[in-house]
Amino acid sequence: MPSSIIDSAIFQGIFSSDEMRQVWSDENRTQKYLDIEAALAKVQGRLGLIPQEAADEIVSHCRLDQIDLALLRQQTERIGYPILGVVSQLNALCRDKLGEYCHWGATTQDITDTATVLQIREALAIVDRELTAISAAMARHARDHRDTPMIGRSNLQQAIPVTFGYKMAGLLSAIERHRERLAQLKERVLVGEFAGAAGTLASLETGAMETQAGLCAELGLKQPVIAWHTIRDNIAEVGAFLGLVGGTLGKLSMDVKLMMQTEVGEVYEPYAHGRGSSSTMPQKRNPISSCYIHAAISVVRQHAAALMDAMVADHERSTGPWEIEWIVLPEAFCLMAGALKQSRFVLEGLEVDVQAMRRNIDLTHGLVMSEAVMMGLGRYIGREYAHDLVYDICREAVKQQRPLLDLLAIHPEIQPHLDRAALAALCDPANYLGQSGVMVDRVLASLR
């Protein structure tokens, strides 16, 4: 009986992905506990800290199909944590009381934190793959539309011409920074935890650091320099990273929604029969994926803040902040998977209407070229004076509903300096794209 949007039989494929949901599932998490207990037994058997016979016996039972999940739920509700339940079941499965050597020198949080890191590693691999695909789609649009003029907008008003390739390259530059951040944070986050009750590994008289090193190596994680039971900046950094990625995807979705407006019509989400239609208005083509992206990333940002709250932990083992991570980290990743999936869908099938972009540039009959005229005229009569003069002419063009060029060409203060042909060149959007093409090229050249 699923009750959340992530596990809903109807909505789960929209707001998340099956692959990411599997990473954070009870089954995968419990298997991670078993993987860690098996790795710990292997290492301690190899080091002679526990009998090799016990290590072999423990490892043979570290399989999910040997764990009673219904019983584990009961044990967890009674104890408060699932680890002891897992260890108790493993102990019971082992012959001749060899299971008593399971979990040797470890504490609940050691296993839980390390399992979380293993899940984060799998989850970040999915995020990395999706960001790579999004980067490729954005790069294609940036390259294809490097020189496609469209109107830039400031305060939701028409500003000056840019290019659609420039718009895509700006987003692409952010995606590339996220990919760089991801590579960097792995070094800090993919670190194991094995430190015992208060982090000092006092539970192991000998071989403590060797066990820690061997366990992390067995799991493919870095060895911590000190326990991080209540030092949670690493987990909070993951949340902050997801929040930053979400912000960029939200910017993408916002621009797509605005550009899909009937009065704008410059781009459209991929078409499928019936997608985005209204129950009462047959003509509509609503943005769909962009709305899902917006909703998902808004919640992810709140979860990022919650993970920072979880950093405020008490002493060497905390009383509550840790559990915040249990609640929000899986949901943050699952929602991010949905946002990434929807963003990739939008970008890979985005419909770009070049004619509409040009039509919208021409909507004001040249007013959007006023800065170009001001700068061209300024070298003759001064920039500030040119600004005020062009401002007045723009107001007159609006009042008379005439093209700006017509009024510029007949103005007595302009005629001595610029003829109609020169003014027409200043009023051509293709001549006022600045360094947009150079900037697009620079972004494309810097791709990872």
QUIQUI-V182815 format. One line per field, one symbol per residue. ss: DSSP state (~ for helix, > for strand, _ for the rest). psi: psi as a letter, one per 40 degrees, with the letter a starting at -180 (. if undefined). A space follows every 50 residues. Layout:
BEGIN
ss=???
psi=???
END
This chain:
BEGIN
ss=___________~~~~__~~~~~~__~~~~~~~~~~~~~~~~~~~~~____ _~~~~~~~~~___~~~__~~~~~~~~~~~___~~~~~~~~~~~_~~~~~~ ~______~~~~~~~~~~~~~~~~~~~~~~~~~~~~~~~~~~~~~____>> >>>>__>>>>>>>~~~~~~~~~~~~~~~~~~~~~~~~~~_>_________ _______~~~~~~~~~~~~__>__________~~~~~~~~~~~~~~~~~~ ~~~~~~~~~_______>>____________________~~~~~~~~~~~~ ~~~~~~~~~___________~~~~~~~~~~~~~~~~~~~~~~~~~~~~__ >>_~~~~~~~~~~~__~~~~~~~~~~~~~~~_~~~~~~~~~~~~~~~~~~ ___~~~~~~__~~~~____~~~~~~~__~~~____~~~~~~~~~~___
psi=gieiddehddededeaiddddddeidddddddddddddddddddddeedi hddddddddeefideehhdddddddddddeiedddddddddddiiffdee eifheiidddddddddddddddddddddddddddddddddddddfdehii hihhfeihbiiaiddddddddddddddddddddddddddghihgeadeee feehdiedddddddddddefiihidiifdegfdddddddddddddddddd ddddddddeeidecfdiiiihiheheiieegdeigihcdddddddddddd dddddddddedgihadhigdddedddddddddddddddddddddddddeh hhgddddddddedefedeedddddddddedehddddddddddddddddde fiiddddddehdeddedhidddddddehddefebfddddddddddei.
END
